[in-house]
Amino acid sequence: MTDTTATPNPTEMTPAEIDARLADLWTAEDRARQTLEFYSRQATRRTGEPSAWDARAIAKAEADLLAARTEAEPYEAEFKARGGWLRYFLVNNSGGHVHRGMGCSTCYPSTQYQWLTDLADCDEAAMVAEYGEMACTVCFPAAPTMRGFGDGTSTLARYSAEAKAERANAKAERAAKKAAKALDPEDVEGGFTYAERIGDREFTRTISTIHAAKAWLTDAAERDAWGQGEHPAYPHDVRDALADVLAARLGTTAADELAAAAKRAAKRR
């Protein structure tokens, strides 16, 4: 039976595949190291001797650290055997640049990086064509002379332009849908405003959408159907004015809208 979990042979892997695996292993190594340091400090703060729990955690972290280092060795050896290759690292912050390594003079000891393993063994021109003006000009002094740097042709620039266009289109679509539902498509946040009096207090109400206008007229028709006279929350002058506005919006007549509201109210009852 073939062992499908066998470790891949580094000599048969591409630089990008080797670096991707190393990135995972070095991340695991760093995580194990942090765990080891944490539980070691825990023991020091207590009695100087680790508890049984701490001891188990320390032993596991040590084992994980050794396993990651051991597994990484053949990949590191293959890197050296091939004479090395170009590697690129992107600073993890807004406006971060792509660097040749993690020791650029423009960065700090606390700077966090993303290893661009997919660019392993690519020349600088290929990197600039991908990331454009995000290339660090200290690490890559010739970058400004290369295609993609500041000319809008880099993959990143094209992606940004496409994403910006998609956002603009999505925003326009949302605005169009909102306008289609609005009582006043020229002022989607406005609409029909009226004063509602409750006791001796007066409130300003605004009906902004076609749906809300129909619902208000339906409620008004339902109150009228109760046969108790004009409801104070649904005065007839407001009802008639709203019916006029809705009819103008839909290309009907106020009488049509009042009749439709009465039908909806009857169906509701």
N, C-alpha and C positions, 0 to 999 in steps of 0.2 A: 504494500500500500504506500502511495506517495505521501510524504509529509508536507502538507500544504502550509504548515506554520514555520517552515525552515527559514532561517535568517537569509535575506538576499545576499548575493555575492557582490561586494563593492566594486570589484573589477569589471562587472557587467553593467554597472549603473552609470547614469549620466551625472554630471556635476550638480544639476538641479535636484536630482533624486537623492544624491548623497547629502547635500546641504539641507534638504527638507527633513531627512531622517536625523541628521545631527541637531537640527533646531529642536526637534521633539525630544531628543535625548538630553540635550543641554538644559531644556526647560524642566525635564524630570529631575535632572541632577540639581538644578537650582532649588526646586521645590523640596527635594529631600534635604538639602543643606539647610534651608530655612527651618524646616521641621526639627532637624537635629539641634540647631542653635536655640530654638524656642524651648524645647524640653530640657535642654542642658541648663538654660537660664532658670527654668522653673525649679530644678533641683537645687541650684545654688541659692535661690531666694529662700528656699525652705530650710533644710537642715544640712545641705551640702551633699547629702546622699539622695539619689533619685528614689522615688517611691516605686512600687511594683508597676504601676501604670506608666510612669515616666520611663522606667527601664525598658518596658516592652516597646514604647513609642520610639525611644532612642535606638534600640536594636533594629527595629523595622526601618527607620530612616537611614541608618548606616548600611543596611542590606540594600535598600533602594539606591542609595548613592553609589555603592560599589557596582551594582548591576548596570546602572546607567553609564558609568565610566567605562566598564568593561565592554559593553556593547558598542560604545562610541569609538573605541580604539581602532578597529579595522577601517572605519570610515575616515578617521583622521589620518591614518597611515596611507590610505589611498590618495587623499588630498595631497600629502607630501610627496608620494611616489610620482604623481603627475606634474610635479613642480608647482602646485597651487593653481588657482584661477581667481579671476576677479570676483569680488563679492560686494554687495551693496546693502546699505542699511538706511531705513527711513526713520527719521525722528518722529516719535508718536505725540505730536501736538498739532494744533491748527497752524498751517503754514510751515510745517516741518520740512526739512530738505533731505535729499538722498545723499548719503556719504559713502566714501570708499571703505571706511571702517568705523569703529566706535571710539576713535581717539582724536577726532577733528578738533582743532583749536577753537572752533566756534561753538563747541558743545561744552557741557559740564559733566562732572562725575555722576550727577543725579539724572542725567538725560536718559530717557527710555527710548529704545529703538525697536523697530520691526525689521526682521531680517527678510529681505526680498529674495528668497531662495529661488524663485522662478527665473531670476536674472543671472543665476550663477554662470560664469564663464562667458557672459555677453560682453562685448566691447563697450566702450563709453558711448559711442555713437548710438548703439542700440538702446542703451539706458536712457539717453537724452531724448531719443525718438519716442520713448515710452512716457517719461516723466517731465520732459520739457524744462521749464525754468525752475522746477523743484530741485534740479541738480545743484549741489553745493559747488560754488565757483572756487572755493578754496581747495576742495578735494579734486575738482575737475576744472582747471583754469581755462581749458579750451571749450568748455560747454557752450558759452555764448555764441561761438562760431558754428555750432552744429545745428542741423535741421531739427526742428521741434522746439528749440529754445526760444520762447517768446514770439513765435510766428503762428501760433494757433494750430499747428499741424500735429502736435504730439497726441498720443493716445489719450492721455489724461485731459488735455485741452478739448479734444473732440468729445470725449465722454462728458465733460463738464458742460459743454455747449448743448449737447443732446439732452442732458438731464435738466438744464435750465429751460430748454424749449418744451420738454415734457411737462415740467412744473407750470409753465405759462399756459400751455394748452389745457392742462387739468384745471387750472384756475379759471380759464375762460369758459370751460364746460360747466363748472360749478356755478359761475355767474349766470350763464345762459339758462340753466335749469332753475335757478332761483328767480330769474326775471320771468320765466314762463309761468311760475306759480304766483308771482307777485300781483297784487291788486293794481299797483302802479309800476310797470316795468321800467320806467325811467327813474324811479326812486324806490328800490326794493326794500329799503329800510323804513320808508314812509308808508303811505296808504291813506286810509280813511280815518280821520281823527274826530272824536266827538266827546262831549262832556257828559259824564254819568253822575247823577246826583243820588246820594244815599242819605236820607235824612237832611241835615243841614250841611253836609259835606259834599264837595264836588271833586270828581276825579277825571283826569284826562285819559281816554282810552284810544288805542290805535289798532285798527284791523289792517294787517299788512298783506294777507294772502287771499287768493280766490277761495280756497277751502275754508278759511276762517270767516270770510264774508258769508258764504253759504250756510255755515254752521250757525252764525249769529241770526240770520234771517229765519232759519229753521226753528231755532229756540224762540224767536219772537212769535212766529206763527203758532207754535205749540202753546205759548202763553195766551195768545188771543183765542185759541180754540177752547180754553178753559171757560170762556164766557164770563170772566170776572172783570172785564174792562181792560183798559190800557195798563200794561205792567210798567211800573216805574223804571225798571232796569232796561226795558225795551220800548222806549217812547216811539210813537208812530212817525213823528217828524224825522227821527234818526233812521228808522226803518226805511222810510220812503227815500231818503237821501242816499242811503247805502245801496238800495235797490237800483237807483239811477247810476251810481258809480259802477256797480257790478255789471249792469246791462251794457254800459258803454265799453267796459273791458271785454265782454264776451260777444258783443255785436248783437245783443238781443234787446228786449224792452224791459222796463221796470215791472210792467204787469206780468211778463213772462217769468221773471225771477221770483216775484211774490207768489205766483201760482205754483211754481216749482217748489218753493219753500213750504207752501201749504201741503203739497203732496208728500213731501218728505216728513213733515210733522205728523200727518195722518198715518203714514206707514210706521213711523216710530211708535205711535200710540197703539 
